[in-house]
Amino acid sequence: MSSPRRKPKPKVLLDEGLPPRRSFSKLNDYCDVKHVSNDLGKGGSTDVEVYAFACKQERILVVINKKHFRPRVKKDDMTIIGISAEFDDVQMDAKLLSKINNLKPNGYRGKYYRITR
């Protein structure tokens, strides 16, 4: 008997305002996580470029500067999660994991989620 197929890990892109991905141990265990500047060398990219890259790579984009990104979400483009900078790294890790873990596949596209205190 063959083993059950694992579903692919959700892909996540952390904007450069967030800590490096090594700060998110739980999220890294569950998702394929990349950081805009630390992993991809795209620091200094515009918001438009970052979101276009997230869409091209089919990655959920996680940002701090929520007001700049929220208007960019389109129905067929990737979801954006805006998270408050008030959380420390451990809290961000737990909150992001909880949100992404609870997304249905249709929640990966065309949505904007906000995580605040």
C-alpha positions in Angstrom: 0.0 0.0 0.0 1.4 3.4 -0.9 1.7 6.2 1.6 -0.8 9.1 1.4 0.3 12.0 -0.7 1.4 15.0 1.3 -0.1 18.3 0.2 2.4 20.8 -0.9 3.7 23.3 1.6 2.1 26.8 1.3 4.6 29.2 -0.1 5.2 32.5 1.8 7.1 35.6 1.0 8.1 37.9 3.9 8.5 41.6 3.0 11.7 43.3 3.9 10.2 45.1 6.9 9.8 41.7 8.7 12.5 39.8 10.6 14.5 37.2 8.6 12.8 33.9 8.0 15.1 32.2 10.6 13.1 34.1 13.2 10.0 32.1 12.3 10.8 28.5 13.2 7.2 27.2 13.3 6.3 28.9 10.1 9.4 27.5 8.4 8.4 24.0 9.5 5.0 24.3 7.9 5.6 26.6 4.9 8.2 27.2 2.2 9.3 30.7 3.4 11.5 33.2 1.7 12.4 36.7 2.8 12.6 39.5 0.1 15.9 40.9 1.1 17.7 38.2 3.2 16.9 35.2 0.9 16.3 36.8 -2.5 18.5 39.9 -2.5 15.5 42.1 -3.6 15.8 44.6 -0.8 14.8 48.1 -1.8 12.2 46.8 -4.3 9.0 48.8 -4.7 5.7 47.5 -3.2 4.6 46.9 -6.8 7.7 44.8 -7.6 7.4 42.8 -4.3 3.8 41.9 -4.9 4.4 41.1 -8.6 7.2 38.8 -7.5 5.0 37.1 -4.9 2.3 36.6 -7.5 4.8 35.2 -10.0 6.2 32.8 -7.4 2.7 32.0 -6.1 3.6 33.0 -2.6 1.3 34.5 0.1 2.8 37.9 0.8 3.3 38.9 4.5 3.8 42.6 5.1 4.0 45.2 7.9 3.0 48.3 5.8 -0.6 47.1 5.4 -2.0 50.4 4.0 0.3 50.3 1.0 -0.4 46.7 0.0 -4.1 46.3 0.7 -5.4 48.1 -2.4 -3.1 45.8 -4.6 -5.0 42.6 -3.9 -6.9 41.4 -7.0 -9.2 38.4 -7.3 -6.8 36.1 -9.1 -3.6 37.4 -7.5 -2.0 36.1 -4.4 -3.3 36.8 -0.9 -1.6 39.3 1.4 -1.4 39.1 5.1 -0.8 42.3 7.0 0.6 41.8 10.5 1.1 44.4 13.2 4.6 45.4 14.1 3.6 45.3 17.7 4.1 41.6 17.9 7.6 40.2 18.8 9.1 37.5 16.6 7.7 34.6 18.6 4.2 36.1 18.5 4.4 36.8 14.8 5.5 33.2 14.2 2.6 31.8 16.1 0.0 34.2 14.6 1.2 33.7 11.0 1.3 29.9 11.4 -2.2 29.9 12.8 -3.6 32.1 10.0 -1.9 30.2 7.2 -2.7 26.7 8.7 -6.4 27.6 8.8 -6.6 28.9 5.2 -8.5 26.8 2.7 -6.9 26.6 -0.8 -9.2 29.3 -2.0 -7.8 31.6 0.7 -4.4 31.7 -1.0 -5.7 34.0 -3.8 -7.4 37.3 -3.9 -7.8 37.9 -0.1 -6.4 40.3 2.4 -6.1 39.4 6.0 -5.1 41.6 8.9 -3.5 40.3 12.1 -3.6 42.8 14.9 -3.7 42.8 18.7 
